[in-house]
Amino acid sequence: MPLKILSIALLTMGLLFIFNQNLSAQPPVSLTLGVYQGFTKTYPNLLPQLKKAAASQGINLNYKHNLPANRSLMWAANGNLDGDILRQPFAVEGLPSLVQVNVPLERFEFWVWVLANSHCPPSEAELVNFKPVGLLGIKYFDLVYRHSKVGFEQVTGIPAMAKMLKLGRADYSLAGLRSIEIISKSSGIKFKTCFQRPHISLDGFMYLHVKHQALVPLLEAAFKSLARHQ
């Protein structure tokens, strides 16, 4: 091989090596997601699982913990956060800036619960005659607010929700079984569930701000093995 051609070949190989080294040296994309209050107690294993799975696609997930539910959602919607960790689709209606990562990560099952010394409503159909209390920013409560014939109450935190029931300003609320245990322990108030099934069941998904839409297919591939419905 002529010396000139050999030199060009070696130069090309050297440039390719440097280019590949630079690519491998690129830091992973970092996203900061909102995590609403009570999440880590209800889903203690999900955050590290998601972080590990996303890292396989070169995406570093960071979490902003213990945000009020409505603040976490609104910050994700306006781009102050890169997304929200787990929401059911009903919660993001009217927020076109949020894009779903289409892998169901959890199944939300919301049970009717009341004070332990209170009577449960006679049936789910009779809930319309009982006043619910819900958390501001958690939109599945809208499903019961709209059917109540006696109004509803909204509060900004779980302790206040328990207090409203104890004071008799509301009759019942909705939460997952694990959340009810946490609320009881944190408030010192005993509760019980009503009926033999959850009142509402919904799939939960991660949502990203639309500016990160290009990352959605990567996260869907990363989370496939974690899908709630296999």
N, C-alpha and C positions, 0 to 999 in steps of 0.2 A: 504494500500500500504506500503510495507516495507520501512523503513527510507532511505536505500541506493538508492532504485529506485526513491523515491521522490526527493532526493537530486540531482540525475542525471537529472531528468526531469526539476527541477527548474533551474539547471545550464544551460541546453540546451536552455530553454526559455529565460534565461538571455542573453546568447550569441546571440541568434536570434534577440533579442530586440536591442542589441548593434550594430549588423551587419546592421539591418534596419535603425537605427538612423544614422549610418555612410553613408549609401547609400543616405539617404535624405539630409544629410549635404553636399554632393558633390556639388561643384559649377557648374553652367551650362557651357557647352562648349562655348568658345568665338571665334567668327570669325570676322576679320576685312576685309571689302570689299571696293574696290575702287569705288568712286563716281565722275564721270567726270564733268567738268565745265558746268554749266547751268542746271544740272539735277534737282536740287531741285526747280527751278523756273518752269521748264516744268512739273514736276510730284510732286507737293508740298505735296501730301498726301501719296505717296507710301512708303517712308522710314519708317515712324512710323507704318504703317500697316504691313509691312514685319517684323519689329522688334517685334511687339506684337504677330504676328502669330508664328514666330520662337521660341519665349519664351515659347509657349505652348508645345514645344517639347524639352525644356531644352537647347535651343541654344540661346546664347546672340549675337546679331548682332551689331557690331560697324562699323562706317563708316569713311573712309578717304576722306574728302570732297575736291571738287574743283581741282581735278587733271586734267592735260591735258589728253585728251582722249587716246592718244597712250600710255602715261606713265601708266595710270591706267590699261590698258589691258596687257601691257608687265610685269608690276609688279605682276599682278595676274598669268600670265603664268609662270613666273620664281619662284613663291612661296614667293616673298617678301610681297605680300598680299595674303589673303586666298581666294580671288575671286573677281569678278567684278559684279557690281550690276545689270546691264541690258544691254544685247547685243543681236543682231539678229545673227542667226547661220552663216551667211555669214562672219561676222566679226571675227569669231574664226577659220575659215578654216586655216589649217596649224599649229594650236596650240593644239597638242594632250594632253597637260598637263591640259587643261581646260575641265571640265565635266559639262554638262548641267543639271540644275534642271528643269525637263520637265513639267513646268507649265507656259503657256504664261501669262506674267504679264502685258504687254502693247502691243498695236498694233501701230507700227511705221508707220505713213503716211507722206511721204515726198513730199512736193509740190515744183514745180518750182517757183522761185521768182526772180524778177528783180527790178531795181530802179523804183520808181513810175513814173518817167517821161520818161522811156524807153518803147520801143515796145516789147511785148511778141513775142517769136517765133511763126510763123504762125500755127504750129502744133507740137505735140510731135515728130513726125517723123523727123521734121526739126531741132531738137535739135542737131543733128550730126554736123550741120554747125555753132553752137554757142559754145563759150568756157565756160566751167564750172569752178568754184572755190570751193574747198572743204577743209575740215579740215583733217590734218594729223592724221592718226590713226582711222578715221571713215571710215570703209571699204565699206559702201554702196555707197560711192562716186565712187568706182571702177567701178560700174555698168554704170556710165555715162562717166567716163574717157575713158573706153575702146571703146566706140562708137563715141567719138568725132573725127572729121576729122581735127580740128583746134587746138588740144592740150588742155591742162588744166593747172590750177594753184592750188597749195596747200599751206595752211598757218597753223599756229599752234594755232590760237585763233579766236574767233568770231569777235572781233573788226577789226582784219586784213582782215577777209573775207569781211566785209562790205566796208572797205576801197578799196579793190581791185575792187569792182564793181563801186564805186564812181570814181576811177581813170581811169576806162575804160579798165583795164587790164584783165577783165573777163566779161562775158555777163550775167550769171545767176548762181544761186546756188540752193541747195535743203535743205529743213528743214520742220519741223512740223509747223502748224499754230501758236501754242503758242510760239515756238522758234522764228518765224519771228517777232512776236510782241515784244519779249524781245530784239532781235537784233536791231530793229528799235528804241526802247526807249533808249537803252544803247549807240547807235551810233549817235542818232539824225538825222538819214537818213531815209527817207520814202521809203517803198518798196510796191510791190503789187504781188499777186500770179497770175499765168497763168494757163489756162485750167480749166475745170470744175471738175477735180478729182485729187487726188494725183498721182504723176508720179510713185512712188514706195510704196508698202505696205508690211511690214514684221512684224512678231511676235517677241517680245523681251523676253528673258529669263535671269535668274540669272545663272552665271557660277562659279563653285568652282575649286580650284586647286585640282588635282587628289589625293593629300594626304588626302583630306577630303571626298573622294568618299563615305565612309560609311555613311556620314550624308545626302546624297542626298535623300534617301527615306523618311527620317524624314522631310526634308524641303518640299518635294513634298506633303506630307500629310498635313503639316502646311499651305501651300499656296493654297490648293485646292479650298478653298472658295473665293480666290482672283483671280482665273483664269479669264483671259480676255474673254474667250469664255465659257459661262456657258450652 
